[in-house]
Amino acid sequence: MRHTTETKSPVRSIRTFSSVLPWLAMPLNKKTFSAELNLIRKVYVNFIKIQRDQKNNKTCLPLVFVDCCTDEKIPFTPEKVGIYLDFVKFFVRPISMLLKHYGLRKGASKCAHYINFLASLYESAGTVYSYCLTTTHRPVCENNKKFEFIYRNDPHYLCVPSLHICIVAGCCAYFKNLFEKEHFSREERELWNREFFEDAVAIGESVLFVKQHSVNCIPAALYMLTVLHNDIYSAYDAIDFINSLFAHDGIIPSADRTEIITHINFMYERLLLEGAYCDSWQDPVKRWIRSYAEQTHQTILLQFKNTDQSNRPVPVAQHAEEPQTTSV
């Protein structure tokens, strides 16, 4: 993960807070324990169960490949998998910070509010996941235990909208707002906001580098966040996040980066404009999934069974036509 904070500071880095302590502390208070149970329930129902039921043939949801030719501009970079796997620690560490800042008794309500915010993101994304599953073509990465862990535990059916992006961008916005409202010191605000944003962008890049997501997954996530939490996350925040991607990685050529950023910005703005004329925020996302499947000549099958060695779904009875890449 990209760390730019090198000068000595009286403020403790957000990256140094424990990602284990919250799981031990939350059961000690009724508010935090209730919020913890709510988060676990929402993660299970809206993320784990949907994929498990599909994999075990208990449900027959359609599945659409959402990767496109723009993804080919981003090289598969296994070295980024460590950043990708830091995702859970990224959103758990701030709970330790809150406990340290307020104490368990005073900070319980603030921790519970944050945890319930995370749970709401899973629940919101689940309303799209339960409509249609989305995936990408993941490369086989042999003799790599981290990728073996990912492929073994992640059926890879829930790409649009990307929960990684929803949560890392959402955390940035949530704590930026909290630091302002609660009058945290200027040093704390400056350091922690910068660290949150840098790490969020790094994780956002990593989901593309390790091919767990497509460039088409990011706009839907930012659109969801903008519509549902516009009190803390604006279109300007989303565009700032998009324009910061791959700005310092040194891997992607400038021309290719411009194409990637333009693609993500265009799709985000398109969803935002279409959503302004829809009754529910999900409608433009669902419409995009259907239209993309048609444009890439995919046969949307109702039942999938088995997986290949990279956990890529293999359809039952008939084979979906391999999607043609498109820049839509």
KEKE-3310 file (N, C-alpha, C; in steps of 0.2 Angstrom, whole numbers, plus 5000, padded with zeros to 4 digits):
npx = (5004:5002:5012:5014:5016:5029:5036:5039:5025:5015:5003:4996:4997:4984:4985:4991:4983:4974:4967:4961:4957:4944:4935:4936:4932:4919:4908:4907:4899:4882:4877:4887:4888:4876:4876:4887:4882:4872:4880:4886:4876:4870:4881:4882:4869:4868:4879:4888:4878:4871:4880:4884:4872:4870:4881:4879:4868:4856:4849:4845:4851:4854:4869:4882:4896:4907:4918:4929:4936:4944:4949:4960:4970:4975:4988:4989:4994:5001:5008:5001:4991:4992:4989:4976:4970:4971:4959:4948:4955:4957:4944:4941:4951:4948:4938:4945:4952:4942:4938:4950:4950:4938:4935:4927:4914:4909:4912:4904:4892:4895:4904:4895:4886:4894:4897:4885:4883:4892:4885:4874:4879:4882:4869:4862:4870:4866:4854:4855:4863:4855:4847:4854:4869:4886:4902:4920:4933:4945:4962:4972:4983:4996:5004:5003:4999:4991:4982:4976:4969:4960:4953:4948:4939:4931:4917:4915:4905:4899:4901:4896:4887:4904:4909:4921:4924:4913:4914:4928:4928:4917:4921:4931:4923:4914:4922:4929:4918:4914:4926:4925:4913:4914:4925:4938:4956:4966:4978:4975:4964:4970:4980:4974:4963:4971:4978:4967:4962:4972:4975:4962:4962:4973:4968:4957:4964:4970:4960:4958:4970:4973:4963:4950:4940:4931:4934:4921:4914:4917:4911:4898:4898:4902:4892:4881:4884:4885:4871:4864:4870:4872:4873:4886:4894:4898:4896:4907:4916:4917:4922:4934:4940:4940:4948:4960:4965:4978:4987:5000:5006:5015:5015:5006:5005:5004:4994:4986:4981:4974:4963:4957:4953:4944:4934:4929:4924:4915:4905:4901:4895:4885:4877:4873:4866:4855:4850:4843:4831:4824:4814:4820:4836:4843:4838:4846:4858:4854:4848:4860:4867:4859:4859:4872:4875:4868:4874:4887:4884:4880:4873:4861:4861:4851:4855:4870:4884:4897:4915:4930:4948:4951:4939:4930:4913:4905:4893:4878:4872:4871:4882:4887:4890:4906:4909:4911:4923:4920:4920:4910)
npy = (4994:5011:5022:5038:5046:5051:5060:5064:5064:5070:5064:5048:5036:5030:5018:5010:5006:4993:4978:4968:4970:4977:4966:4959:4968:4973:4964:4967:4978:4982:4990:4990:4977:4973:4980:4973:4960:4964:4968:4956:4948:4955:4954:4940:4937:4945:4944:4932:4921:4923:4920:4907:4899:4900:4893:4881:4877:4880:4892:4900:4911:4923:4926:4937:4941:4955:4961:4971:4978:4988:4984:4977:4986:4986:4978:4961:4960:4951:4955:4965:4959:4958:4971:4971:4961:4968:4974:4971:4974:4987:4993:4989:4994:5008:5007:5003:5015:5024:5018:5020:5034:5038:5029:5014:5015:5028:5029:5019:5021:5028:5019:5009:5016:5018:5004:5000:5008:5002:4990:4993:4996:4984:4978:4987:4985:4971:4971:4973:4962:4951:4952:4950:4941:4945:4944:4942:4937:4928:4927:4912:4909:4901:4892:4901:4906:4916:4919:4907:4906:4916:4912:4900:4903:4913:4914:4923:4930:4942:4956:4969:4981:4985:4980:4982:4995:5002:5002:5006:5019:5024:5024:5033:5045:5044:5046:5057:5066:5064:5067:5081:5085:5081:5088:5085:5086:5098:5092:5078:5077:5080:5071:5058:5059:5060:5048:5038:5041:5039:5025:5020:5023:5015:5002:5002:5002:4990:4980:4980:4977:4964:4958:4955:4963:4973:4988:4992:4989:4999:5012:5009:5006:5019:5027:5021:5025:5039:5042:5036:5041:5055:5065:5064:5061:5066:5069:5076:5071:5057:5059:5064:5053:5044:5050:5050:5037:5026:5036:5037:5025:5020:5010:5009:5015:5033:5036:5025:5025:5037:5033:5023:5031:5040:5031:5026:5037:5042:5031:5032:5045:5043:5034:5042:5052:5045:5039:5050:5051:5040:5029:5021:5019:5008:5005:5010:5003:4990:4990:4993:4982:4972:4978:4977:4964:4960:4968:4962:4950:4939:4925:4924:4913:4903:4894:4889:4878:4870:4874:4881:4880:4893:4896:4900:4902:4888:4885:4875:4862:4870:4881:4898:4910:4916:4932:4947:4959:4976:4994:5000)
npz = (5000:4997:5005:5011:5021:5029:5037:5054:5066:5079:5079:5079:5066:5056:5051:5060:5070:5078:5070:5076:5089:5089:5086:5098:5107:5104:5107:5121:5124:5123:5112:5102:5101:5096:5084:5078:5076:5067:5056:5053:5049:5038:5029:5028:5022:5011:5004:5006:5006:4994:4985:4989:4988:4974:4969:4974:4967:4972:4969:4954:4947:4934:4925:4921:4912:4915:4911:4900:4885:4889:4901:4898:4897:4909:4917:4923:4939:4951:4962:4969:4977:4990:4995:4990:4999:5011:5013:5023:5035:5033:5034:5047:5056:5059:5069:5081:5082:5085:5098:5105:5105:5111:5121:5127:5133:5130:5117:5111:5105:5093:5087:5084:5075:5064:5061:5058:5047:5038:5036:5030:5017:5012:5012:5003:4991:4989:4984:4971:4968:4970:4959:4948:4944:4943:4935:4932:4920:4928:4929:4930:4943:4948:4961:4971:4986:4991:4981:4979:4991:4989:4977:4981:4991:4987:4976:4966:4960:4962:4956:4951:4959:4965:4980:4987:4982:4986:5000:5003:4998:5004:5018:5018:5016:5026:5038:5036:5037:5050:5057:5056:5061:5074:5079:5078:5080:5070:5065:5067:5058:5045:5044:5045:5036:5024:5024:5024:5011:5002:5005:5001:4988:4983:4986:4978:4966:4966:4965:4952:4947:4951:4945:4950:4948:4936:4926:4924:4936:4945:4943:4946:4959:4965:4960:4967:4980:4980:4977:4988:4999:4999:5008:5013:5003:4988:4970:4966:4975:4970:4957:4960:4967:4956:4947:4953:4952:4948:4947:4952:4951:4941:4933:4922:4906:4901:4891:4891:4904:4903:4895:4903:4914:4908:4903:4915:4922:4912:4912:4925:4926:4917:4923:4934:4928:4921:4933:4938:4933:4937:4947:4957:4963:4959:4946:4934:4935:4934:4921:4914:4916:4909:4896:4893:4893:4881:4871:4871:4867:4875:4881:4893:4906:4916:4926:4934:4935:4943:4943:4935:4937:4941:4948:4939:4933:4925:4913:4914:4904:4892:4883:4887:4875:4873:4879:4869:4869:4874:4873:4880)
capx = (5000:5006:5012:5017:5017:5036:5038:5036:5019:5012:4997:4997:4995:4978:4987:4994:4978:4973:4962:4959:4954:4937:4931:4936:4928:4912:4904:4907:4894:4876:4876:4892:4887:4870:4879:4891:4878:4869:4884:4888:4869:4870:4886:4880:4863:4868:4886:4890:4873:4869:4885:4884:4866:4871:4886:4876:4862:4849:4846:4846:4851:4858:4876:4885:4903:4906:4925:4929:4943:4948:4953:4966:4975:4978:4991:4988:4999:5000:5011:4996:4986:4993:4985:4969:4968:4971:4953:4945:4958:4955:4938:4940:4955:4945:4935:4950:4954:4936:4938:4955:4949:4932:4934:4922:4907:4907:4912:4900:4886:4899:4906:4889:4884:4899:4896:4878:4884:4895:4880:4869:4882:4881:4862:4861:4873:4863:4847:4857:4866:4850:4844:4858:4876:4891:4908:4925:4938:4951:4968:4975:4989:4998:5009:5002:4994:4986:4977:4973:4964:4954:4949:4944:4934:4926:4915:4916:4898:4896:4906:4893:4893:4910:4908:4927:4924:4908:4917:4934:4926:4912:4924:4934:4918:4911:4926:4930:4912:4914:4931:4923:4907:4917:4930:4945:4961:4968:4983:4972:4960:4974:4984:4970:4960:4975:4979:4961:4961:4978:4974:4956:4964:4977:4964:4953:4968:4972:4955:4959:4977:4972:4957:4944:4934:4932:4933:4914:4912:4919:4906:4891:4898:4902:4885:4877:4886:4883:4864:4861:4874:4874:4875:4893:4898:4895:4898:4914:4921:4917:4926:4941:4942:4942:4954:4966:4967:4984:4991:5007:5008:5021:5014:5001:5007:4999:4989:4981:4978:4968:4958:4954:4949:4939:4929:4926:4921:4909:4900:4898:4891:4879:4872:4870:4861:4850:4846:4839:4824:4822:4811:4825:4843:4845:4836:4851:4863:4851:4848:4866:4869:4855:4861:4879:4875:4865:4879:4892:4881:4880:4867:4861:4858:4848:4858:4877:4886:4905:4919:4936:4953:4951:4933:4925:4907:4904:4886:4875:4868:4873:4888:4886:4895:4911:4908:4915:4925:4918:4922:4904)
capy = (5000:5017:5026:5045:5050:5049:5065:5063:5067:5068:5060:5041:5034:5026:5011:5007:5003:4985:4976:4962:4973:4978:4960:4957:4974:4974:4960:4969:4983:4980:4994:4988:4969:4973:4982:4968:4955:4966:4968:4949:4946:4958:4951:4933:4937:4949:4942:4925:4916:4923:4916:4900:4896:4899:4888:4874:4876:4882:4897:4900:4918:4924:4928:4941:4944:4962:4964:4974:4979:4993:4981:4974:4991:4986:4972:4957:4961:4948:4958:4969:4955:4960:4977:4969:4957:4973:4977:4970:4978:4994:4996:4987:4998:5014:5005:5004:5022:5027:5016:5024:5041:5040:5024:5009:5017:5034:5028:5013:5023:5030:5013:5006:5019:5016:4997:4999:5011:4997:4985:4996:4996:4977:4977:4990:4981:4965:4972:4972:4955:4946:4952:4947:4940:4948:4941:4943:4932:4929:4923:4907:4911:4894:4892:4908:4904:4921:4918:4900:4907:4920:4908:4894:4906:4918:4911:4928:4931:4949:4961:4975:4986:4983:4982:4985:5002:5005:5002:5010:5026:5026:5025:5040:5050:5044:5048:5065:5070:5063:5071:5088:5086:5079:5093:5082:5091:5099:5087:5072:5077:5081:5065:5053:5060:5058:5041:5035:5042:5035:5018:5018:5023:5009:4996:5002:5000:4983:4976:4980:4974:4957:4955:4953:4968:4976:4995:4993:4988:5004:5017:5007:5007:5026:5029:5019:5028:5046:5042:5034:5044:5061:5070:5064:5059:5070:5068:5078:5066:5052:5061:5065:5046:5041:5054:5048:5030:5025:5042:5036:5018:5019:5003:5009:5021:5038:5036:5020:5028:5042:5029:5020:5036:5042:5026:5025:5044:5042:5027:5035:5051:5040:5031:5047:5055:5040:5038:5056:5050:5033:5028:5018:5020:5001:5004:5011:4998:4984:4992:4993:4974:4969:4980:4975:4957:4960:4971:4958:4944:4934:4921:4924:4907:4903:4889:4887:4873:4868:4880:4879:4881:4899:4898:4904:4898:4884:4884:4868:4860:4874:4886:4905:4913:4920:4939:4951:4965:4982:5000:5003)
capz = (5000:4996:5011:5009:5027:5032:5042:5061:5068:5086:5078:5077:5060:5056:5049:5066:5075:5078:5067:5080:5095:5088:5087:5105:5111:5102:5112:5128:5124:5120:5106:5097:5099:5091:5077:5075:5074:5061:5050:5051:5046:5032:5025:5026:5018:5004:5000:5006:5005:4987:4981:4991:4985:4967:4968:4976:4963:4976:4965:4947:4945:4928:4927:4916:4912:4914:4909:4893:4882:4893:4907:4895:4898:4916:4917:4929:4944:4957:4968:4972:4980:4997:4996:4990:5005:5017:5013:5029:5040:5031:5037:5054:5060:5062:5075:5086:5083:5089:5104:5108:5105:5115:5126:5125:5135:5127:5109:5109:5100:5087:5084:5082:5070:5059:5059:5054:5040:5033:5035:5025:5010:5010:5011:4997:4985:4989:4980:4964:4967:4970:4953:4942:4946:4938:4936:4927:4919:4932:4927:4934:4946:4951:4966:4975:4991:4992:4976:4980:4996:4986:4972:4985:4996:4983:4970:4961:4957:4964:4954:4950:4961:4968:4987:4989:4981:4990:5007:5004:4997:5009:5024:5017:5017:5033:5043:5034:5040:5057:5060:5055:5066:5081:5080:5079:5079:5063:5064:5066:5052:5039:5043:5044:5029:5019:5024:5022:5004:4999:5005:4997:4980:4982:4986:4972:4960:4967:4963:4945:4945:4952:4940:4954:4946:4930:4926:4924:4942:4949:4942:4949:4966:4967:4959:4973:4986:4979:4978:4995:5005:4996:5013:5015:4997:4982:4963:4966:4978:4966:4952:4963:4968:4949:4944:4957:4951:4944:4946:4955:4951:4937:4929:4916:4902:4902:4886:4893:4910:4901:4892:4909:4918:4904:4903:4922:4922:4907:4915:4932:4924:4913:4928:4938:4924:4920:4939:4940:4930:4939:4953:4961:4961:4956:4939:4929:4936:4931:4914:4911:4915:4903:4889:4892:4891:4874:4867:4871:4864:4880:4883:4900:4908:4923:4930:4933:4939:4943:4941:4933:4942:4944:4950:4934:4932:4919:4913:4914:4898:4886:4885:4885:4871:4876:4878:4865:4873:4871:4877:4883)
cpx = (5004:5006:5017:5019:5024:5038:5035:5030:5017:5006:4999:4994:4989:4979:4990:4989:4976:4967:4959:4955:4946:4933:4931:4932:4921:4907:4903:4902:4888:4875:4881:4891:4881:4872:4883:4887:4874:4873:4886:4882:4869:4875:4884:4874:4864:4875:4887:4884:4871:4874:4885:4878:4867:4876:4884:4870:4856:4846:4848:4847:4855:4865:4879:4892:4903:4913:4924:4936:4947:4952:4959:4972:4978:4981:4989:4994:4999:5003:5006:4991:4987:4989:4977:4966:4968:4964:4949:4948:4957:4949:4937:4945:4952:4941:4939:4952:4948:4937:4944:4954:4943:4932:4928:4915:4905:4907:4908:4895:4890:4901:4900:4886:4888:4898:4890:4879:4887:4890:4875:4872:4881:4873:4860:4863:4869:4856:4849:4860:4861:4846:4847:4865:4880:4898:4913:4929:4944:4956:4970:4982:4992:5003:5009:4997:4989:4980:4973:4967:4958:4950:4945:4938:4929:4924:4915:4910:4896:4901:4903:4887:4898:4909:4915:4927:4919:4911:4923:4932:4921:4915:4928:4929:4915:4916:4928:4924:4913:4920:4929:4918:4910:4923:4937:4950:4963:4973:4980:4968:4965:4978:4979:4966:4964:4977:4973:4961:4966:4977:4968:4958:4968:4973:4960:4957:4969:4966:4955:4965:4977:4966:4951:4938:4936:4932:4925:4911:4912:4913:4900:4892:4898:4895:4880:4878:4884:4875:4861:4864:4876:4875:4882:4897:4894:4898:4906:4919:4922:4922:4933:4944:4944:4948:4961:4969:4973:4988:4998:5010:5014:5020:5011:5004:5001:4993:4983:4978:4972:4962:4954:4950:4943:4933:4925:4921:4914:4903:4897:4893:4884:4874:4869:4865:4854:4846:4842:4832:4821:4819:4815:4832:4846:4844:4842:4856:4860:4850:4854:4868:4865:4858:4868:4879:4872:4871:4885:4890:4882:4873:4866:4857:4856:4851:4866:4879:4894:4909:4926:4941:4953:4944:4928:4919:4907:4897:4884:4871:4870:4879:4886:4892:4900:4910:4913:4917:4922:4920:4916:4905)
cpy = (5006:5022:5033:5048:5048:5054:5063:5067:5065:5064:5053:5039:5029:5019:5007:5004:4996:4984:4970:4965:4974:4971:4957:4962:4974:4970:4963:4975:4981:4984:4991:4980:4969:4975:4977:4962:4957:4966:4960:4946:4948:4955:4944:4933:4940:4948:4935:4920:4917:4919:4908:4896:4895:4893:4881:4873:4876:4887:4897:4907:4919:4927:4931:4942:4951:4965:4966:4975:4984:4990:4978:4979:4990:4979:4968:4958:4958:4951:4963:4965:4956:4966:4975:4965:4962:4976:4977:4974:4985:4997:4994:4992:5004:5013:5006:5011:5025:5024:5019:5031:5043:5035:5020:5012:5023:5033:5022:5015:5025:5024:5010:5009:5018:5009:4996:5003:5006:4991:4987:4996:4989:4976:4981:4987:4974:4965:4971:4964:4950:4947:4949:4946:4942:4945:4944:4937:4933:4924:4917:4909:4905:4896:4899:4906:4909:4920:4912:4902:4911:4916:4902:4897:4911:4915:4916:4929:4938:4954:4968:4976:4983:4985:4984:4992:5005:5007:5007:5018:5029:5027:5032:5045:5050:5047:5055:5069:5069:5067:5079:5089:5085:5084:5090:5087:5092:5093:5080:5071:5077:5074:5059:5053:5058:5051:5037:5035:5038:5028:5016:5018:5017:5003:4996:5000:4993:4978:4975:4976:4966:4954:4952:4958:4970:4984:4997:4992:4994:5010:5015:5008:5014:5029:5028:5023:5036:5046:5041:5038:5051:5066:5070:5063:5062:5067:5070:5074:5060:5053:5061:5058:5043:5044:5053:5041:5030:5031:5042:5029:5016:5013:5004:5016:5026:5038:5031:5022:5033:5038:5026:5025:5038:5037:5026:5032:5044:5037:5029:5041:5048:5037:5036:5051:5051:5039:5044:5055:5043:5033:5025:5018:5013:5001:5005:5006:4991:4984:4991:4985:4971:4971:4978:4968:4956:4963:4966:4951:4938:4931:4921:4918:4907:4898:4888:4882:4872:4875:4877:4881:4888:4901:4901:4899:4894:4883:4876:4868:4864:4879:4893:4906:4917:4928:4943:4957:4971:4988:5003:5004)
cpz = (5000:5002:5010:5015:5030:5037:5049:5063:5075:5085:5076:5071:5060:5055:5054:5071:5073:5074:5070:5086:5094:5089:5094:5109:5110:5106:5119:5129:5120:5113:5101:5096:5095:5084:5074:5072:5067:5055:5048:5047:5039:5027:5023:5021:5011:5001:5000:5004:4997:4983:4982:4987:4977:4965:4969:4973:4967:4973:4958:4944:4938:4930:4920:4917:4911:4912:4902:4891:4886:4899:4904:4896:4905:4916:4924:4933:4950:4963:4972:4976:4988:4999:4995:4996:5011:5017:5020:5034:5039:5035:5045:5059:5063:5068:5081:5087:5087:5096:5108:5109:5111:5121:5124:5126:5131:5119:5107:5103:5093:5083:5081:5076:5064:5056:5055:5047:5035:5032:5030:5018:5008:5008:5004:4991:4984:4984:4973:4963:4967:4964:4948:4945:4941:4940:4931:4926:4923:4930:4932:4937:4951:4956:4970:4980:4992:4987:4977:4986:4993:4982:4976:4989:4993:4977:4964:4957:4958:4963:4953:4955:4965:4976:4990:4988:4985:4997:5008:5003:5002:5016:5024:5019:5024:5038:5042:5037:5047:5060:5061:5061:5073:5083:5082:5078:5072:5061:5062:5059:5045:5038:5041:5038:5023:5018:5022:5014:5000:4999:5001:4990:4979:4982:4980:4966:4960:4965:4955:4943:4946:4949:4944:4952:4939:4931:4926:4931:4947:4949:4946:4956:4968:4965:4965:4979:4986:4980:4985:5000:5002:5001:5015:5008:4991:4975:4963:4969:4974:4960:4954:4964:4961:4946:4947:4956:4946:4943:4948:4954:4947:4933:4922:4913:4902:4897:4888:4899:4908:4899:4898:4913:4915:4904:4910:4923:4918:4910:4921:4930:4921:4918:4932:4934:4923:4927:4941:4938:4932:4945:4959:4959:4957:4948:4934:4929:4932:4924:4911:4910:4910:4897:4888:4889:4883:4870:4866:4869:4869:4881:4891:4903:4915:4928:4929:4937:4938:4942:4939:4938:4945:4946:4945:4932:4925:4919:4912:4907:4892:4888:4883:4880:4874:4874:4874:4869:4870:4876:4880:4890)
residu = (MET:ARG:HIS:THR:THR:GLU:THR:LYS:SER:PRO:VAL:ARG:SER:ILE:ARG:THR:PHE:SER:SER:VAL:LEU:PRO:TRP:LEU:ALA:MET:PRO:LEU:ASN:LYS:LYS:THR:PHE:SER:ALA:GLU:LEU:ASN:LEU:ILE:ARG:LYS:VAL:TYR:VAL:ASN:PHE:ILE:LYS:ILE:GLN:ARG:ASP:GLN:LYS:ASN:ASN:LYS:THR:CYS:LEU:PRO:LEU:VAL:PHE:VAL:ASP:CYS:CYS:THR:ASP:GLU:LYS:ILE:PRO:PHE:THR:PRO:GLU:LYS:VAL:GLY:ILE:TYR:LEU:ASP:PHE:VAL:LYS:PHE:PHE:VAL:ARG:PRO:ILE:SER:MET:LEU:LEU:LYS:HIS:TYR:GLY:LEU:ARG:LYS:GLY:ALA:SER:LYS:CYS:ALA:HIS:TYR:ILE:ASN:PHE:LEU:ALA:SER:LEU:TYR:GLU:SER:ALA:GLY:THR:VAL:TYR:SER:TYR:CYS:LEU:THR:THR:THR:HIS:ARG:PRO:VAL:CYS:GLU:ASN:ASN:LYS:LYS:PHE:GLU:PHE:ILE:TYR:ARG:ASN:ASP:PRO:HIS:TYR:LEU:CYS:VAL:PRO:SER:LEU:HIS:ILE:CYS:ILE:VAL:ALA:GLY:CYS:CYS:ALA:TYR:PHE:LYS:ASN:LEU:PHE:GLU:LYS:GLU:HIS:PHE:SER:ARG:GLU:GLU:ARG:GLU:LEU:TRP:ASN:ARG:GLU:PHE:PHE:GLU:ASP:ALA:VAL:ALA:ILE:GLY:GLU:SER:VAL:LEU:PHE:VAL:LYS:GLN:HIS:SER:VAL:ASN:CYS:ILE:PRO:ALA:ALA:LEU:TYR:MET:LEU:THR:VAL:LEU:HIS:ASN:ASP:ILE:TYR:SER:ALA:TYR:ASP:ALA:ILE:ASP:PHE:ILE:ASN:SER:LEU:PHE:ALA:HIS:ASP:GLY:ILE:ILE:PRO:SER:ALA:ASP:ARG:THR:GLU:ILE:ILE:THR:HIS:ILE:ASN:PHE:MET:TYR:GLU:ARG:LEU:LEU:LEU:GLU:GLY:ALA:TYR:CYS:ASP:SER:TRP:GLN:ASP:PRO:VAL:LYS:ARG:TRP:ILE:ARG:SER:TYR:ALA:GLU:GLN:THR:HIS:GLN:THR:ILE:LEU:LEU:GLN:PHE:LYS:ASN:THR:ASP:GLN:SER:ASN:ARG:PRO:VAL:PRO:VAL:ALA:GLN:HIS:ALA:GLU:GLU:PRO:GLN:THR:THR:SER:VAL)
# end
